[in-house]
């Protein structure tokens, strides 16, 4: 794992990594063998990032749907749409799946600001404020993907969240 000390001196380890070398040393030959040209090597990281974002959004949708079911005094699994939302999860919490995908994206491209930002939001929402601070800091210092929408203001948002935790 890559260890990062936060401002309180605690060590956070946000990225799992094989001890045999750096992530890029391990991933680059694989991507080359799979036929990814150098310009497209960020694609697996972006795919993992977007998969994580999809499960993160699913978690938020489930939170809202379950809150409505509670307010209506229905069992949380009674509305049919809730069962449909839970079906692709196979019993695993969507936030756990999202976190796993964000970490895969970061193992593949550890300087992907969007993945750091999304992981930070997930950690913040789950109450891991130290981990969120580390991830927001990495998001603020990592380059934004060239295809990212400029209005996202990712670095500004990362600094804002860091300041307000």
N, C-alpha and C positions, 0 to 999 in steps of 0.2 A: 504494500500500500504506500501511497505517497503521503507523507506526514506533513501537515501544515499547522503551525502554531498560530492561534488566534491572539487577539489583543490581551486576553487574560492569561496567556501563557499556556493554556490547555492545548494539547495536541489533538487535532482533528485528522481523520484519515478518510477523506471523501471519495477517493478512487481506489478500488481494488486493483492490484497490479501484480502480475507474476514477478517473482523475485529474480528471474533470469535476465532481465534487461528492461529498458524503457518501453513504454507502450508503442511508440512509433517504430522502434527497432523490431518489434514483434509483428506489428500490423502491416507495415509497408511491404514486406515480402509476400504476405498473404494477398494483399490487394493487387500487387503486381501479378502474382500467379493467377488470380481470378480474372485478369485482363482489364482492370481499371486503369485507364490512362492517368498520369499524374494529376491532371486538372480535375479528374472526377473522384479522387481518393477521399474527398470529404463526404461522398454520397452515403456510405454506410453509417457514418456518424449522424448525418442529417436524418436518415431513415429511423435510426434509434431515437433521436430527439423527437421526431414527430410521433412515433409510436408512444413514447412516454407522455407527450402532451395529450394524446388521445385518451389514454387511461387516466391521466390527471383530470381531464374534463369530465370523464365518466364518473370519477369519484365525486366531483362537485355536483353533477346531475343527480346522482344517487342521494347525496346529502339533502338536496332540495326536495326530491320526490319522497324520501322517507320523512322529512319534516312535514310535508303536506299530509301524508298518510297519518302521522301522529296527531296532527291538528284535527283531522277528520275522525279520530278515534278508530282508525282501521289498523289491523295488524300490519306490520311493515312489509310483509311479503304478500298481502292480499291483492293489491292492484296488479293486474296482469303485466303491465308495462315494467314493473319492478323486477318481476321474474325474468323478463326479456333482457333487462339491463344487467342482471346478475349472471345470466347464462354463459357469456364468454369468459367469465372470470374463474370458473371451475373452483370456487370456494376461496380463492386468493383475493385479498383486499386490493382494489384498484390502485391505491396509493403505493402499495408494495411493488406492484407491477410497473407503475410509472417510474418509481425510484430506480428500479433495476434497469429500465431502458435508458434513463438519463445517465446512469453510471456506465452503461455500455457505450453510449455516445462519447462520454468523457475518456474512456479507455482508448477509444478509436481516435479521437481528436481532443486532447486535453485542454486546448485553448479555445474551445467553442463557447463563446460568451452566452449564447442562447441556452445551451444545456446547463451551464453553471447557474444562470438566472432562474430557470425553471426548477432546478434541483433546490435552489435556495428558497423559492416560494413554497415548495413542498415541505422542506424541513421547517420553515417558519410556521406553516399551518399546523404541523404536527407537534409544535412546541420545542423543537430542537433549535433554540436560538443561537447557540454557539456554532453549530454546524451551518446554520443559515448565514451567520455573519461571515464565516470563511468562504462560503459559496458566493455570496454577494460580492465580496472583495475580489474573488477570482473573476466573476462576471464583469466587474468594473475595469479590471486590468487586462482582460482578454479581448482579442479583436472580434468585432461583429462580422458575421458571415457576409460576403459581398452581396448576396441575394436577399438579405434581410430588409424589411421595409424600413426606410429611414424614419418614418414617423413613430416607430416603436420607442425611440430614445432609450435604448437598453442601458447604456452606461449611466445616464441620468437617473433612471429608475433604480438601478442597483445602488447608487450612492444614496438615494432617498431612503430606500428600505434599510440600508445599513445604519443610517442616521436615526431611524425611527424604531429600531428594535430595542 
